[in-house]
Amino acid sequence: MPERDWGHVEVHLRVHTWTPPDAPGALVESATWPPARVVDVDGWRVGLSGGLTRRANSVLPLGSPADPSAALDRVEQLYAEAGQPSIVRVCRAAPPGLDALLAERGYRAVSSTDVLVRDLDERPDAARPPAAPVRVTVADRPDDTWLAAWSGSKARLHATGAAQEDDGASLRLARQVLGGAPALYLTATDASGPVGVIRAAFAEDWVALSCLVVATTARRRGLGRALTLRALDEAATRGARRAFLQVEAQNTAAAALYTGLGFQPAERYVYREL
């Protein structure tokens, strides 16, 4: 069989690379959700907030202590004195080797969280109205209705019986944590009463969206999307240029909602708990 002359063949490969967008960083994130009390341990910020959310009750390990094991001893002592588990956020800002050290000490990974971001240089897309008439109000502090809608979804507050005293304490703690940053509180109401809430908190040129809750009876009507877009619009009118939010990695439904609204993953961090 005669040999074929294939000549000179050039193959051009185009490789597409993706660079994640800038994340707000741990300090900005913390500024929008500050713990009720912060104790410095060799540059690590130990958040103590009576157990109200992991974000406000965990260590932000921003520094590199000379003796990380000794720093963790002190961290664990502080949480033990508060009657809380010791929780450390392992993120991009954490010192090298921290994750391995925590694993050696018995800390288990309990949650992975994605930080999603989007620019607001262009005004957010217009919010499509939900399927049923809904009125949205905007306030600069959370009232009892807003707090009940949010904290009820977290099973933090109880409405009746002997738990009423604890209910009042939890409400005060929630106000302290949520009120620690300038923020807007949006409440959606229909004929049945409050059906959804969301919070938009500000730090530098960022707005942080959180606390999105839609009542069970009002779901699958586009209310979560409408509230998110309304919050972005309100933030843009107040000078925010970028938005971020935090979603647990396993919450694929929420991730799909936010991706559809232009958010992109910028960073992932892990909570380790002893």
C-alpha positions in Angstrom: 0.0 0.0 0.0 1.5 3.3 -1.0 2.4 5.8 1.7 0.2 8.9 1.9 1.7 12.3 2.1 -0.3 14.0 4.7 1.6 17.2 4.3 2.0 19.7 7.1 -1.0 19.7 9.5 -1.3 22.4 12.1 -3.6 21.9 15.1 -4.7 24.9 17.0 -6.1 24.3 20.5 -8.0 27.1 22.3 -8.0 26.7 26.0 -10.6 28.5 27.9 -9.7 29.5 31.5 -12.0 30.9 34.1 -10.9 33.3 36.8 -13.3 33.6 39.7 -14.5 37.1 40.5 -13.2 39.0 43.5 -14.7 37.8 46.8 -15.5 40.4 49.5 -13.1 38.8 51.9 -13.6 37.7 55.5 -13.5 41.1 57.1 -16.2 42.6 54.8 -18.4 39.5 55.3 -17.9 39.8 59.1 -18.7 43.5 59.0 -22.2 42.7 57.6 -22.9 40.1 60.2 -20.9 41.1 63.3 -21.0 38.8 66.4 -22.5 40.2 69.6 -19.0 39.9 71.2 -15.6 39.4 69.7 -12.5 38.2 71.6 -9.1 38.6 70.1 -6.8 35.5 70.4 -3.5 36.2 68.8 -5.2 37.8 65.8 -8.0 35.3 65.6 -11.5 36.9 66.0 -13.6 34.6 68.3 -17.3 35.4 67.7 -19.7 34.8 70.6 -23.4 35.4 70.1 -25.3 33.0 72.3 -25.4 30.4 69.5 -27.4 32.5 67.1 -26.1 31.3 63.8 -22.7 29.7 63.0 -21.5 32.9 61.3 -21.7 34.9 64.6 -20.4 32.0 66.7 -17.2 30.9 65.1 -13.5 31.9 64.8 -12.3 34.1 62.0 -8.6 33.0 61.9 -7.0 36.0 60.2 -3.6 36.0 61.9 -0.8 33.5 62.2 -0.2 32.9 65.9 3.3 31.8 66.9 1.7 28.8 68.6 -1.6 27.8 66.8 -2.2 24.9 69.2 -2.0 27.3 72.2 -4.4 29.6 70.4 -6.8 26.8 69.9 -6.6 25.9 73.5 -7.7 29.4 74.4 -10.4 29.4 71.7 -11.8 26.1 73.1 -11.7 27.5 76.6 -13.8 30.6 75.6 -16.4 28.5 73.9 -16.6 26.0 76.8 -17.1 28.9 79.2 -20.0 30.1 77.0 -21.5 26.6 76.8 -21.0 26.4 73.0 -19.1 24.2 70.6 -15.8 25.4 69.3 -16.3 26.3 65.6 -13.6 27.6 63.3 -14.0 29.0 59.8 -11.3 27.7 57.4 -11.1 30.1 54.5 -8.7 31.7 52.1 -7.5 34.1 54.8 -6.7 31.3 57.3 -3.0 30.5 58.0 -1.5 27.5 56.1 -1.8 24.2 57.9 -4.8 25.2 60.0 -7.2 22.8 58.4 -4.9 19.8 59.1 -4.3 20.9 62.6 -8.0 21.1 63.3 -8.6 17.7 61.8 -5.8 16.3 64.1 -7.6 17.8 67.1 -10.9 16.1 66.2 -12.6 19.0 64.5 -15.0 17.7 61.9 -16.2 19.5 58.8 -19.8 20.4 59.4 -20.6 22.8 56.5 -19.2 24.1 53.3 -20.3 27.5 52.2 -20.0 29.2 48.8 -19.7 33.0 48.5 -21.5 34.2 45.4 -21.0 37.6 44.0 -22.3 39.9 41.2 -21.6 43.5 40.1 -24.2 46.2 40.4 -22.6 48.6 38.0 -25.6 48.0 35.9 -28.9 48.2 37.6 -30.3 44.8 38.6 -32.9 43.2 36.3 -36.5 44.3 36.9 -38.2 42.1 39.4 -41.1 40.2 37.9 -44.1 40.4 40.3 -45.1 37.3 42.1 -48.1 35.3 41.0 -50.3 36.9 43.6 -50.4 40.6 44.7 -47.7 41.3 47.3 -46.7 44.5 49.0 -43.1 45.0 49.9 -42.0 47.4 52.7 -38.5 48.5 53.4 -37.2 49.5 56.8 -33.7 50.3 58.3 -34.2 48.0 61.3 -36.1 44.8 61.9 -39.4 44.9 63.6 -41.1 42.1 65.5 -42.9 40.8 62.3 -39.6 40.6 60.3 -37.8 39.0 63.2 -40.5 36.4 63.7 -40.6 35.5 60.0 -36.8 35.0 59.9 -36.1 33.5 63.3 -39.1 31.2 63.1 -37.5 29.6 60.0 -34.4 29.0 62.1 -36.3 27.4 64.9 -34.7 29.9 67.2 -37.8 31.5 68.8 -40.8 29.9 70.5 -44.2 31.5 70.7 -45.9 30.0 73.7 -45.6 28.6 77.2 -42.5 28.6 79.4 -40.3 29.5 76.5 -41.6 33.1 76.3 -38.8 34.4 78.5 -36.3 32.7 76.2 -38.2 34.1 73.2 -37.6 37.6 74.5 -33.9 37.0 75.1 -33.6 35.5 71.6 -35.3 38.5 70.0 -32.9 40.9 71.8 -29.9 38.8 70.7 -31.2 38.7 67.1 -31.6 42.5 67.1 -28.1 43.0 68.5 -26.5 40.8 65.9 -28.5 42.0 62.9 -28.4 45.6 64.0 -24.6 45.6 64.2 -24.3 46.7 60.6 -26.2 49.3 58.5 -28.9 47.3 56.7 -32.3 47.3 55.0 -35.0 44.9 56.0 -37.6 44.0 53.4 -40.9 42.4 54.2 -43.4 41.0 51.7 -47.1 40.9 52.7 -50.2 39.5 51.0 -53.8 39.2 52.1 -52.8 36.4 54.5 -50.1 38.5 56.2 -46.3 38.4 56.0 -45.1 35.9 53.5 -41.4 36.7 53.0 -38.4 38.6 54.3 -34.8 39.5 53.2 -31.9 41.5 54.6 -29.5 43.7 52.7 -26.4 44.8 54.8 -23.7 47.3 53.8 -19.9 47.3 54.1 -17.6 49.4 51.9 -19.1 49.2 48.4 -20.6 45.8 49.0 -24.2 44.8 49.9 -24.6 41.4 51.6 -28.0 39.6 51.0 -29.1 37.2 53.7 -32.1 35.9 55.7 -34.2 35.2 52.6 -37.3 33.4 53.9 -40.5 32.6 52.1 -43.5 31.2 53.9 -44.4 27.6 53.0 -47.8 28.7 51.7 -46.3 31.3 49.4 -43.6 29.2 47.7 -43.3 28.5 44.0 -44.8 31.9 43.2 -41.5 33.7 42.3 -41.4 35.5 45.6 -37.8 34.6 46.5 -36.6 35.9 43.2 -38.7 39.1 43.4 -37.5 39.9 47.0 -33.8 39.3 46.0 -34.1 41.6 43.0 -35.9 44.2 45.0 -33.1 44.1 47.6 -30.5 44.5 44.9 -32.4 47.4 43.4 -32.7 49.1 46.8 -28.9 48.6 47.5 -28.0 50.0 44.1 -29.9 53.2 44.7 -28.0 53.6 48.0 -24.6 53.4 46.3 -23.6 49.7 46.5 -21.5 48.6 43.6 -21.2 44.9 44.3 -23.3 42.2 46.0 -22.5 38.9 47.7 -24.4 36.2 49.5 -23.5 32.9 51.2 -25.1 29.6 50.3 -24.4 26.2 51.8 -22.8 24.1 49.1 -25.5 21.4 49.4 -28.3 23.9 48.9 -28.6 23.4 45.1 -32.0 25.0 44.8 -30.8 28.3 46.3 -27.6 28.2 44.2 -29.7 27.7 41.1 -31.9 30.7 42.0 -28.9 33.0 42.6 -26.9 31.8 39.5 -30.0 32.7 37.5 -29.8 36.2 38.9 -26.2 36.7 37.8 -24.3 35.6 40.9 -21.0 33.7 40.4 -19.0 31.6 42.9 -16.0 33.5 44.2 -14.8 31.5 47.3 -15.7 28.4 49.4 -15.0 28.1 53.1 -15.6 25.3 55.6 -16.7 25.3 59.2 -15.0 22.8 61.4 -16.6 22.0 64.8 -15.2 20.2 67.8 
